[in-house]
Amino acid sequence: MKNNSYHIFFNNLANPLKIEIIGSLKKTSKSVKELVKELNVEQSKVSHALSALKKCNIVNVIQDGKKRIYSLNKNTIVPMLKLIDRHSKMHCDCKCCTMKDCKGKK
């Protein structure tokens, strides 16, 4: 069922930690240790989030000795993020601090 795959995919993008990880990996590939330090989040939470992102092929991982280096899927996710950025600039003009603040505003 295609709707289930949409649900799984967009559920990954609705998670604040996963969005932070994606934002960080937009800049450059990183190890779990680097993400933990940058995001100031427990290693287990970062690893769990990366595992879910990997299952949907949102991130790729390569082994570098004992380290795992994570990067965004350049074939699908990077172009999609660029499209989202372009769409947001054109159509999402809410200047609120949080999405919660945007509810009911036009």
C-alpha positions in Angstrom: 0.0 0.0 0.0 1.6 3.2 -1.2 -0.1 5.4 1.5 1.8 3.4 4.2 5.1 4.2 2.5 4.2 7.9 2.4 3.3 7.7 6.1 6.6 6.1 7.0 8.6 8.6 4.8 6.9 11.8 6.1 6.9 10.5 9.6 10.7 10.6 9.4 10.6 14.2 8.2 8.2 15.2 11.0 10.6 14.3 13.8 12.6 17.3 15.1 15.8 15.4 15.8 15.7 13.8 12.4 15.2 17.2 10.8 18.2 18.5 12.7 20.3 15.6 11.5 19.2 16.1 7.9 20.0 19.8 8.2 23.5 19.0 9.6 24.1 16.4 6.9 23.1 19.0 4.2 26.3 20.7 5.0 28.7 17.7 5.0 28.9 14.0 5.8 29.4 13.2 9.5 30.0 10.4 12.0 27.6 9.7 14.8 30.2 11.2 17.2 30.3 14.5 15.2 26.5 14.7 15.1 26.2 14.0 18.8 28.7 16.8 19.5 27.0 19.3 17.1 23.4 18.6 18.1 24.2 18.1 21.8 22.0 14.9 21.9 22.6 11.5 23.5 24.4 9.1 21.2 21.7 6.5 21.5 19.0 8.9 20.3 21.2 10.0 17.3 21.9 6.4 16.4 18.3 5.4 16.6 17.2 8.4 14.4 20.0 7.6 11.9 18.8 3.9 11.8 15.3 5.0 10.9 16.6 7.5 8.3 18.8 4.7 6.8 15.8 2.3 6.5 14.1 4.8 4.2 17.3 5.5 2.3 17.2 9.1 3.4 20.8 8.8 4.6 23.6 6.6 3.3 26.4 5.2 5.5 29.9 4.1 4.7 32.3 2.4 7.0 35.6 4.2 7.6 37.6 2.0 9.9 35.6 1.9 13.1 33.6 4.9 12.2 30.4 5.1 10.2 30.1 8.2 8.1 26.6 9.3 7.3 25.5 11.4 4.3 22.2 12.4 2.6 21.0 10.4 -0.3 22.3 12.6 -3.2 20.1 11.0 -5.8 16.7 11.6 -4.2 16.8 13.4 -0.9 19.1 16.3 -1.8 17.1 17.3 -4.9 13.8 16.9 -2.8 15.2 19.2 -0.1 16.1 21.8 -2.7 12.6 21.6 -4.1 11.1 22.0 -0.6 13.4 25.1 0.0 12.3 26.6 -3.3 8.6 25.9 -2.6 8.9 27.3 1.0 10.5 30.6 -0.3 7.7 31.0 -2.8 4.6 29.9 -0.9 5.3 29.7 2.9 5.6 33.3 4.0 4.8 32.7 7.7 7.4 34.4 9.8 6.3 32.8 13.1 8.8 31.5 15.6 7.2 28.1 15.7 4.6 26.2 13.6 2.4 26.2 16.7 2.2 30.0 16.5 1.1 29.8 12.8 -2.1 27.9 13.4 -5.1 29.9 12.4 -3.0 32.7 10.9 -3.2 33.5 7.2 
